[in-house]
Amino acid sequence: MKPATAVQLRKEVKFRSKEELEALCLRLARFKKENKELLTYLLFEADHEDSYVAEVKDHISAQFDAINAAKFYYVKKSIRKILRETKKYIRYSPVKETEVTLLLHFCETMIHFSSSIKRSKTMMALYERQLQLIEKKIEDLHEDLQHDYLYELRELPR
């Protein structure tokens, strides 16, 4: 079965009643955790972006604290998982500052996590890619915000 395009879905949604749309949303939320998380963001967090960012930052920090540092393999695997989750939370928010803030927090937490990360070429490459992505995203922001975020970015070790 081929899924419908966004345009086709938008047209079809216009013909549905409020009750049908509510049932469709709740049914969609039953099937995938990401759908529930997105719906939770849209219903409860979208109006309170600052608290959402703080909550995600706390989650990122908690994930780093929970990393099994016994073997470097587990550290690499866990950091990649944390980055995937961070990017998932970034996708939920349409606010560009949220993306920059969360990526900066991820990079800051990652680089200060362990000295073994600084000795790993793959981890430093991942870190550098995120810094480049942050630089690119900062260019899209307002000038005042650019200045603030560039200052934070320059504070991070390279």
Secondary structure, DSSP 8 states (H G I E B T S, - for coil): -----HHHHHHHHHTS-HHHHHHHHHHHHHH-HHHHHHHHIIIIITT-HHHHHHHHHHHHHHHHHT---SSHHHHHHHHHHHHHHHHHHHHH---HHHHHHHHHHHHHHHHTT-HHHHH-HHHHHHHHHHHHHHHHHHTTS-HHHHHHHHHHHHHS--
